[in-house]
Amino acid sequence: MAAARGEDGSAAAGRAAPPAAEVSVSVDGGRVRATVRAPVRTLGGRLPRITVVATAVAAVEPGVAEGHS
């Protein structure tokens, strides 16, 4: 994850996430957590949208200052 390397995690997530997705990136000590929530149409749009949620956790790489996102 970009935030674990000291980059702007929110900006990187916004470029990679699907349209209409909500992205949150947080740093807690030596870990970075990114969560993406995205609405998805099922069965060709015949059923209501569902929300798919995924979370990834990575260790902050050595040498990266704490408190970045």
ABEGO torsion letter per residue (X at the ends): XAAAAGBBAAAAAAAABBBGBBBBBBBBEABBBBBBBBBBBBGGGABBBBBBBBBBBBBBBBGBBBGBX
